[in-house]
Amino acid sequence: MNKIAVIIPVLNEVQYIGTLLQHLCNSTKHPESLEIIVVDGGSTDGTIALLNKMSSKVNLNSSESINIKVLNSKKGRAKQMNLGAQKAEGDILYFLHADSFPPLYFDDYILSEVKKEHLAGCFRMQFDSKHWWLRLASWFTQFSWRACRGGDQSQFITRPLFNEIGGYDEDYTIYEDNILINALYARKQFVVINKTIRTSARLYKKHGIWKLQYHFWTIYVKKWFGASADELYSYYKKHISK
């Protein structure tokens, strides 16, 4: 059976990472075929201390256990995820945000798609919010349209295809997930698994739904008109990451 490497880039995620790791271990159907790699980009909030306090083996509800690896990386999700992929043993890579929680037996769904020669894809998404706009945005993620994709839905991809594309583009501090997704759609290699991954709406709660959505749309339009990686990051840093 193929082995899945779950790769989680983190930066100051002490609020979520412990809960996510336990969730992953309790949600797997094939623990013997799963490895989890947490790649830290320089956390200062206690994330590393928490990971070090946790056993290298996170206990499951059964007698099985899963190995948890912790790596240190330069800051930047693309750099962190590429390092995780480089160090992974698995031939299927599953990239996951620290505040996104996959469905029960997520690994079995991914393995099933790969066996059908669907070499990359994601789950449909549900925000942890009752706001009508976020519920509508979540509903649209069940469709295969390119405009409905984003990193919060997670990303599985086989290692050969990931290497063929060249991994995540490390020139991009943000938007790196969209660059990879564009390459997958160009190759007609993308499937949406009709099971829900639940993700946090914390950025929307912090900035306001319409304000943040405006900034996301602006970034998308800027990229459409040819903005560079540095220009996109400058805009993000000024309006969102402040």
Sequence and secondary structure as in RCSB ss.txt:
>XXXX:A:sequence
MNKIAVIIPVLNEVQYIGTLLQHLCNSTKHPESLEIIVVDGGSTDGTIALLNKMSSKVNLNSSESINIKVLNSKK
GRAKQMNLGAQKAEGDILYFLHADSFPPLYFDDYILSEVKKEHLAGCFRMQFDSKHWWLRLASWFTQFSWRACRG
GDQSQFITRPLFNEIGGYDEDYTIYEDNILINALYARKQFVVINKTIRTSARLYKKHGIWKLQYHFWTIYVKKWF
GASADELYSYYKKHISK
>XXXX:A:secstr
   EEEEEEESS TTTHHHHHHHHHHH S GGGEEEEEEES   SSHHHHHHHS SEEE SSS EEEEEEEE  S
SHHHHHHHHHHH   SEEEE  TTEE  TTHHHHHHHHHHTT  EEEEEEEES   HHHHHHHHHTTS  GGG  
GGG EEEEHHHHHHHTSS TT SSSHHHHHHHHHHHTT  EEEEEEEEE  HHHHHH HHHHHHHHHHHHHHHHT
T  HHHHHHHHHHHT  
